[in-house]
């Protein structure tokens, strides 16, 4: 049996506007230039490789992000690990935009939706964007209060730095000879 999403505004991170009554997050990180960067970034996002490379334990019901796929992320160690069950609500594999959005399921510390998208802009630059709307529902998330958005923003930036590394030209060396 599939559990229901815990919020009614399904897909709002894809089409907007973000719904009222939630905390909103939007973080953009430049990744590089060109279609190859977009393709590498899109692959890393939609196969959950970006999350794993960022140190998040992730269990997904499929190899790629497609609507309906259950996803559980875990941060932390052992009994202190924070589990966050979600389900992919939408995915896009357009010529200039690749990514997905997932929504919270029962047991998640927040209620809302988050998306991860790589986009090739008209100037040839490739950007990674995390967009989310959420409110805390678990006691510990509510107790953390104003620290939750700070953590979410730091986490989104960490994902962006990780994705920039994954999407870099594999022929480019970061060391100097």
VENWO-V394567 format. One record per backbone hydrogen bond with DSSP energy under -0.5 kcal/mol. NH is the residue of the N-H (numbers start at 1). CO is the residue of the C=O. Records with the same first field share a line. If there is no record, write none. Layout:
# VENWO-V394567
NH = CO ; CO
This chain:
# VENWO-V394567
6 = 104
10 = 8
12 = 9
14 = 11
15 = 11
16 = 12
22 = 19
23 = 134
25 = 132
27 = 130
29 = 128
31 = 126
32 = 126
34 = 124
38 = 34
39 = 35
40 = 36
41 = 37
42 = 38
43 = 39
44 = 40
45 = 41
46 = 42
47 = 43
48 = 45
49 = 44
50 = 44
52 = 48
53 = 49
54 = 50
55 = 52
56 = 51
57 = 74
58 = 56
59 = 72
61 = 70
65 = 46
66 = 64
68 = 88
69 = 66
71 = 86
72 = 59
73 = 84
74 = 57
75 = 82
80 = 77
81 = 78
82 = 75
83 = 81
84 = 73
86 = 71
87 = 103
88 = 69
89 = 101
90 = 101
92 = 99
94 = 97
98 = 118
99 = 92
100 = 116
101 = 90
102 = 114
103 = 87
104 = 112
105 = 85
106 = 4
108 = 105
111 = 135
113 = 133
114 = 102
115 = 131
116 = 100
117 = 129
118 = 98
119 = 127
120 = 96
121 = 119 ; 125
124 = 121
126 = 32
127 = 119
128 = 29
129 = 117
130 = 27
131 = 115 ; 129
132 = 25
133 = 113
134 = 23
135 = 111
137 = 109
138 = 109
142 = 138
143 = 139
144 = 140
145 = 141 ; 142
147 = 144
148 = 145
150 = 146
151 = 147
152 = 148
153 = 149
154 = 150
155 = 151
156 = 152
157 = 153
158 = 154
159 = 155
160 = 156
161 = 157
162 = 158
163 = 159
164 = 160
165 = 161
166 = 162
167 = 163
168 = 164 ; 165
172 = 169
173 = 171
